[in-house]
Structures are given as structure tokens and as C-alpha cells.
Amino acid sequence: MRKILSLFLFASFCLSSTAQDVTINIQTTGSTQKIAKEIYGQFAEHLGTCIYGGLWVGPNSPIANTDGYRNDVLQALKNLQVPVLRWPGGCFADEYHWRDGIGPRSERPKMQNNNWGGTIEDNSFGTHEFLNLCELLGCEPYISGNVGSGTVEELAKWVEYMTSDGDTPMAKLRRQNGRDKAWKVKYLGVGNESWGCGGNMRPEYYSDLYRRYSVYCRNYDGNKLYKVASGASDYDYDWTKVLMDRVGNRMDGLSLHYYTCSGWTGSKGSATQFDAQQYYWTLGKCLEIEDVIKRHCAIMDAKDPQKHIGLLVDEWGTWWDEEPGTVSGHLYQQNALRDAMVAALSLNVFHKYTDRVRMANIAQIVNVLQSMILTDTKGPGHMVLTPTYHVFEMYKPFQEATYLPLTLQCETMHVRHEMNKEMDESSDEGYRTLPLVSASAAKTSDGRIILSLANVSLDKKQEIAIHLSDFKGKSVSGRILSSKNVADYNDFDHPSRVQPVAFKDAKLKKDELTVKLPAKSIVVLEVK
């Protein structure tokens, strides 16, 4: 029988019956597995104000901009060292016709965004604007091609337009539109969510479409495409099996989408108003992505034991109700310390599987779902960095570092599998196990140890003993992200309520590191 504890008089959760000290053993030598920087990828869809008002305001805007890109957002993203950016969707991709977004902006036709609120878009942000943005950020572009409502010819000519430097019709058209030299475009998604908004297809049918479309997506003038098949939604393991059987090594990567969401009908809950039970449920649901990844990887391993085909989690993150008073269908949600916890725990999971997980793209970069940045168009200064942004910024040293395996012993908690369903608390059925501490470690190319720690407990600090085998550290430094309340967030009036500060409660003695980790906190340490 579990011991039932009450929190805040309105929620309950279950702790494991035996308390234990937190111990971590890190294997600092022998590992060769790199943490792909693309795991820190971003996603920008034509949805709400992600593009218009978020990334792009146009060159004539009173908001300070560089060729139409918001300067404040541009600088914030440069500071994140964004490795890859996915565009134009999402569901939008399979209704997007790229020729509408090239040529003089004043002559581009308008379109209705049927997936996201029926908004009329003027196509002022198109292929040139996106690829030039990627060059400004120094990141790889990831193009999602239209398979749902497009044609093979349309996608083939888009690839030619972007990447051909020859005397070809589409290269000539690009030059007429002001870009002489072709762009380098590595990642190409052949459709998006083809099981749903991308065409409501069966996996067998999509497999044949992928084989057809991918043939005509050519490599031009030294540009080599990494072709990504539209993969499964979370628990659809049959989709992965069918594609591995019928497409196999014709694809370079296979996508996977996983949202921390209470369901697709009715209320998803507030981003900022939740109780302890809902908080712990969220983290339990978030960590279930590890089992989902393992099961998809096992299916892929059976057909591809050498792991040539990458698994790309190219949509992930929290999905809450839209903020009251915002436009329906624009998916504008606030971003609390709880969301930062989801980011930290998810990234710690991705690090473990980078032998197969080659990319992840959080949804989305600005003003939509679990975003890095929130903006409005009232003028300079109306931009805030979210708690999730700060996690990505703190975790930058993990990009391209060597993953270090670790063992972790800590207290665990049982949390409900469904957020609002009554369950028998005397049974394990219907509950997830949630460790109270999450950790990940890596070694940088210059020999530093990077360690991330997250204490998910709302009220209990953790004293952690960390053994660094065969590593004699001389100094330790770090930063912590926390707040008085796990529902705290940053807004235009309080842009710095949740932000990192220096962390002083880590002590190093030879190969032993001791850390006092406050409740509801995320810490990243650097050991030299």
C-alpha cells in the first residue's frame, strides 16, 4: 500500500515507500556517442503569430528589424545557437504552394490558412525569406514538402529552385527573383503527418507515395538531401513497421511526433493554472516519450541494425489551452516553469538515444505552443524569453558533446496515467512511475564535464552524491533555473520573473561532487 500524501489540500500523489539518498555514477571514459546538435532544433510554422509578428515584421515596420526580421528575436535566437529550423509546417505544409511565396511581395497572392484559424496570409514570408533567415542564424534549413495537396512536379521543382546552380529553368527563376547562388538545403520532409492533416493516409499508401516523390527530389550541384519520411504519431508503432518494411533505406530519416497533452478533444488545461496532481501528471506523461522512442527504435533496429536511418522527433512539447482573449486557432499559450521542466526532462531523454535520434524540433519557436519567445507588435521591448528558452540556452554545451552514460538512484513517485480520472490508489494499474530527479552528462571536446540535474519535487530538496569515475575535477560552476511557484512565467510586465542565476551549492572534492538541489529546479553544471 502506498503512502498517500496531500499537497496544497487539493491534490494527492504517491511516493515510493522507502526513501533513499540520491546517487549518480557517471562513466567519464570510453564513450564515443555524440549528442547531435540537431536535437536542439526548432520549428516555425505559419500558425498564429509565429511567422508574422514573431519572426517577421517586414522591412517597413516601426519595430527595429533587419530586412524584415525582428532584431530582438533574431538576436535571441542567435544566442541559442539554433542548429536547424523546420518550416513551413506542420499541417500548413501540405496546403502550402511554394510558388505563391516568391517574386515581388506586393504581387504574391493571398491564401487562407485553413488549418489554423482561417487567417488570411499575404505570403510575404516565403522561400527566400526563410532560407535567408537560416543563413542569418547559421542554421540548417529543414523544408517540409507538400505531399497532401501538392504534386511530384511541384516538390521536384521547389528542390531545383532552392538548390540548383546550373542553367536550369528553376535556377533561372530564382535568379530573376534576386538570388544568384543556390542555397544549401540538407533536410527535406516528404510530407507531414500523412496519417492525419497531411492526407489522412494509410501507411501502405503513404509508403508508395514516398517512394515516388523521393525519386524526383534530386541532388543538385553538390547539395545532398537528407530525405525524411512522414512518420508516426506517438504510439502508432504499426506506421513505423510498415514504413521500415516498404520504404526502408530509401529514406534517410523517419519522423515521430509526441506532445505532452491531455487529449485531443475538450480542454487541455491551462498553461499557468494547475494543481500539484496536474503538474506531476505532466511530467509523467512527458517522460513516457522514452518508452515510445524505445519501441519505435526496436522496430527500426529489426530492419536497420546498423542504424543508418535516423529517428527525428520533429514535433514535441506541451500543448495547453489557448490563453483567454487570444485568437482561436492560433495556439498562443503561456510558458511556465512547469514547461521548462518538460523541456529539461525531454532533452535528458533524447541524449540517451542519439545513436538513433538524430534530430528533435520543439513546437514552436515563437508565440505558438511551447515557444522560446513571446512577442507582440506594440513596439520595441515587447519580447520576452520563456523559461523553456532558458533551458535551451543553459543546455547549449551539450550540443556535439560526447554522451556519458550514468546510473541514477533516487526516490520515485506514482502519478496518475490520466489527468482527471479517479483511480484505485491501492493498485499500480493506471499509474506511471516518476523519478524525482533527472540527470544527463556529457564531455565537451576540450574535456569539460557538463551535467544537467532536475529536481521535479515541489517541496523537497535533494542532496545528491555524484561520482565522476576516472575524472579529477579542479573546479565546478553552474546556473540554476527556478522560481517561487512552478506556475510562474514571464510576461511583458515581468520579463525576468523566471531566469537563470548562478548556482553555488555544488562542491567538488577530487572525483566526488555533492549537490544540494532545491525543489522544482533545473541546474546545469560545468566541471573542469
N, C-alpha and C positions, 0 to 999 in steps of 0.2 A: 504494500500500500504506500503510495507516495505521500510525502508530507505536503499539505496544501498551505500555501502562504497567501496572505492578502496584501495587495498593493493599492494604495490610494483609496481604499474602501470600495472600489468598484470593479476590480479585475483580479483574476487569480491565475497562478501558473504553478508548475510543479518542478521542484528541484530534485536532483538525484539525492538519495537518502544519505550518502556518505560524502562529506566534504573532503576536499583534498587540496594540497598545495599545487600551484601551477608550476610545472617544469617543462622546459623546452630544451631539446638537444639538437644542435644544428651540425650537420655534416659539412664542414667547410672545404673539404678537398674531394677530388675525384669526379665531380660533376662537370658535364660538358654541355648540358641543355641550356640554350639561351632563351630568355624571355623576350619574345618578338615584340619590338616596339609597337607594332600594329595592333597589339592588344589594347593599346590606349587610343584607338581610333574613335572618330566622331562621325555623326550622321546629321545631314542637313536636308530636310525635305521641304518642298513647297507646301507648307502647312502652317496656318495661323500667321504669326509674325516671325517665324524662324528666318525666312529669307528677307522679306520686305519689312524693314523696320528693325530687324535683328542684325543680319549681316550686311544688308544693302539698303542705302537710303537714296542713292542716285547722286550724281556729281553736282546737281544744283541745290541740294538740301542745305538748310542752315546748320544742320548738325555737322560738325567737323568730320571730313571724310577724305579719303584718298581714292580718287577716280570712282567715287560712289560707294566705297566700302567704309563703314563706320570706323573712325580711328580708334575709339575706345575699345570696341570689340576686337578689332584687328590686333591691337597691342596685347590685350588679354590672351588671345589665342596664340600669339607668338610666344608668350611666356609659358604656355602649356607644352610647347614643342609638339604640336599635333602631328602625328606621323602619317595619317591617312584620313581622308574625308569622303564620305559616301553621299551621292547626290544623283538624281533629283527626288528619289523616294526609295522605299515606301510605296504605298498604294498609288501615289501620284505618278510614279514612274511608268506604270502600264497604261496611262492615259496621256502621257507627255509625248508630243511630236516635235523633235528637236529643231526642225526647220522653222518652226514658229518663233524660236528664240535666237535667231541670228539676223544679221543685217541691221540697218538703222533702227534704233529703238522706237522712233516715232512711227515707223511703218510696220512694226510687228503686230500681228493680230492678237486680240484678247482671247482669253479662254475662261471657262467656268471650272473651278476646282470642285468636281462632283463628289469627291471623297471627303473633303474637309470643309464643310460649312457652306458650300455653294459660292465661295468667294470668286469674284471676277479678277483675274490676274492679267497684267499687261505684257507679260513675257519680257520685261526689261532686264531680267536676270536670266541669262541663257548660257549656252556652251562657253562662249568667250569669257563671260563674267565669272563663271565657276572655275574654269581652268586657270584663268589669270589669278584668281584668289588663291588657288592651291600653290601657284608659283610664289605669291607674296608670303604665304605661310611656310613655304618649304616642305610641303607635304605631298604625298602621293594621292592623285585623284582616283576615286572608285566610282565608276559610272554604272548606274542601274539601267539596263536597256529595256525597251518596251517590247515585250512578247505578248502581253494580254490583248492589246488592241492594235499593235503595230504589225509590220511585215518584216520578212527576212531582208528584203532590199533596203528598207528604211534603216535597220540597225547596221547593216553592212556599210551603207554609205555614211552613217554617222562615224563609224570607226575610221573610214577613209578620210573624212573631213578633219577629224582630230589628229590623225597620226601619219598621214601620207605627206612626204616631202617631194614626191615626184610630180611629173607633168600629167596629173590625173584630174578628172572633172571636179571632184570634191575638194582637192587641194587648191585648184584654181578658184573655186568659190570661196574658200577660206581666205585666200589672199585678197580677193575682191572686198572681203569684209574686214580687212585691216590686219590680219595675222599672217605674216610671211612664213615663218618657221613652224613646223608641226610641233604640237605638244607631245610630251611623253605621257602615255596613259597606260598604266600597268594593269589595273584591276577592272574587269568588266563583268557585271552581273547579267546573266542571260535570264531576264525576268525577275520578278519579286513576288513572294507569297503566291505562287501559281496555284496553290491549293485553295486560295481564298480570293482576295480582291484582285489578284493578278490573273484571274481567268476561271477560278473555280474548277480546276482540272483534276483529273485522276493522275497518280504518279506515273502510270504506264504511258498515258498520253503525253504528259509533260516530258518524259524521257525522250520520246521520239522528236518532240519539238526542239528540245535542247540539242540533240544530235544534228538536226537540220540547221538551226540558227548558228550554232558554233562553227560549222564548216565555213560559213561565209564571213565570219568575223576574222579578218586576215591580219597577219603581222606585216606592217609596212616599215621599210627603211630603218631597220634595227629596233623598232618598238615591238616588244614581245608581250602579248596579252596573257594575263593570268585569268582564266575564264572560270567564273563562279556559277554553279548551278543553283537554282532556287530550291532550297532545302526545306526542312520540316519546321512545323510549329511545335515547340516543346516536346510533348510526349508521343508524337506521331512517328514511332520507330519503323513502321511499315514503309513510310515515304522514303526514309533513308535506305532501307533494304532494297526497295525497287530501283532506286537510282544507282546504287552500287552494282546491282545486277545488270541493269540495262544501259547505263552510261559509263560507269567505271572510269578508267583512266582517260577518257575523252574530256573529263573535267579536271581542272587544277584544284578547285575548292568546292565545298558544299556548304551552304549557309544553314544557320539554325537561329530561330527566334525564340526568346524566352523573356517574358515580362513578369515582374513581381506585381501581381494583380489579383484581386479577389474574385474576378469573373468578368464575363463579357456582357452580362445583362444586369440592369439595375445599378444601384450605387456602388462605386468602388471605394468609397470612403474619402475623407478629407486628407489633404496633404499635411495639415497643421493641427487638426483637432482629432485626437485619438487617445485611447486609453492604453494602459500597460499591456493588456491582453492583445490589442491590435498591433502594438509595437513588436512584441515578441513573435506574434504570428508572421509579421512581415519579414523578420529576419530568418525564421524557419523556412518560409516559402522561398526567400532569396537563396538560401543555401541548398535548396533542393536542386538547383541547377547543376550541382556536382554529380548527382546521380544521373540526371538527364544526359550530361556530357559523357559520362562513363558508358552509358548504354548505347548512345549513338556511336561512340568510339569503338565499342566492341563489335558492332555491326560492320563498321568500316574496316577494322583490323582483319576480319574474316576474309575480306576480298582484297585488302591492300595492307598486308603485314609490314611492308617497308615504309608505310605512312607517307606515300607520295602525295596523296590528296589531303588538302587541309580542311579542317572544320572551322568555319568562320561564324562566330556568334555576332552577326552583323546588325542585330537589333536586340537590345536588352535594357533593363532598367525598371523603375517603378512607374505605375500608371494609376493615378488617383483621379477623383472628380475634378472637373474644371473649376477654377476659382469663381466664386459668386460674382456676377456682374460682367464676366468676360464673354466673348463671342462663342456661342455654341458651335462645336465642331473644330475649334482652334486649339484645343488641348493645352491651354495655358494653366499650369499648376505651380504652386509654390514648392519650395525645396528646403526641407528641414534637416536638422542633424540626423534624424532617422534615415533620410535618403543617403546622407554621407556614409552611414553605417552600411547600407546596402551596397554602395559603391566599393567600400573597402573590402567587405567580405567577398564580393563577387570577384574583384581583381585578385585577391588571395587565392581563390579557386582557379582562376584562369592560369595563374603562374604554374600551377602543378601539372597542367596538361598541354604545355606549349610544344610537346612533341607532335601533337595533332592539332591543337587550337592555334591557328596562325594569325588570327585577327579577331577583334571584338570592336563593335561600334555602338556606343551608348546612345540611346534615343532620348533627347536630341541635343544639338549643340547650343541653340538659343531659343528661349521662350516657349518651348514645347516639351511636355513630359519632364523627364529628369535632366534638366538642362544645366549646362555650365554657367550660363549667363542669362540674366533677365534685363530687358531694356524697355524703354518707351520712347516716344518721339517728342517729348516736351522740351528737349534741349540738352546741352552738354551736361554731363554728370548724371544723367538718368540711365545708369547702368549699374547693376550690382553683380558681384560674383557670388555664386551659391556655395553652400557647404560642399556639394559634390565637386565643384570646381577645385576647391581647396584640397580635396583628397587626390584628385588627378595631379595637381601641382606638387603635392608632397611626395607622391609616388614616382615622380619623373626619374629618379635614379635607377628604378627597376628596368627601364627601357634598355634592352640589349644586354642587360647584366646576366650572369650565369646563375641559373636557379640552384638553390641549395636545399636539398631535402632536409626535413626536420620531423621530429616526433614531439607531440604536444600532449601533456596530460593536464586536464582541467575539469572543473565541475561542469555538469550538464544540466539542462532543463528540458522538461517535456512541454511542448506547446501544441495547441490545437491545430489540427490539419485544416479545418475550415474556420474562417474568422468568426462567424456568428452562430455556429451550430452548437447546441447543447450536447455534451458527450459524457460518457461514463468515466469518471475520473479514477475509478479503480482498475481500469483496463488500459493497456498500452495501445489498443486499437484506436485509430483516429488521431494519434499524436505524432508529432515529429520530435526528434532529439536535437536540441540546440546547444552546442558548446558555448560557454560563457566567454571564451577567449578565442580569437582567430589570429593567426600569425603567418607570415611568409618571410623568406630570407633569400638574399642573392649576393653575389660578389661582383663588383664592378671590374672593368678591365684594368684599373690601376690598383686593385687589391683591397678596396674598402668593402666591408660587410654592411649591407642595407637590410634593416629588419623592420617590418611593419607589425604592429600589435593593435588589436581592437578589443576593448572590454565592452561587451554588449549589456552587461548588467546595469539596471537603472539605479541601483542603490549600494552596490558592493564593490569596493576597490579590490584589486588583485595584486598580490605580491608574487612576482614571477622570478624564478631562478633559471637562467639561460646559460647552457654550457656550449662554448664555442670550441669544438674539438679541433686540435692542431692549429689554433689561431691565437696568437698572443697580441691582443689589442693594447694600444697605448692611450687611446682617448675615445670618448663617446660623446656625441651631441645629438640633439634631436628637436622635434617640434611636436606639439600636441594640438589636436582639434577637439574641442568640447564646448559645452555651454551649460547654463544652469538647468535648462529643460531640454529634453530630447526633441521637443516640438519647436524649439527656437529656429528662426530663419532670418535671412537678410532681406530687407526691402529698401525702397528708395529713401525712406526716412531713417532707417537704421541699417546702413550697408555693411557694417562691421560687427554686427552682433555675434556672428559665428565666424571666427577666423583663427588661423594657427598662431600659436605663440611658442616661445622657447620652452623646452621641457627639461627639467632639472633633476628628476627623480630616477635617473639611471646611473648606477655605479659600476665601475669596471675594475676587476682585480684579476690580472693575468687572463685566463681563458674563461672566467666566470663573470656573467653580467647579471646584476639584480635590478629589477624594475618595479616600482610601485605605480601601478596603473589605476588612475581614478575611474570611477563608474562612468559609463556612457562616454568613452573617449577613444580616440584614434591617435596613435603615436607612430612616427617613423623615426628610427634611429640610424645613425651612421657611426660605425666603429672603425677606427683607423689603427 
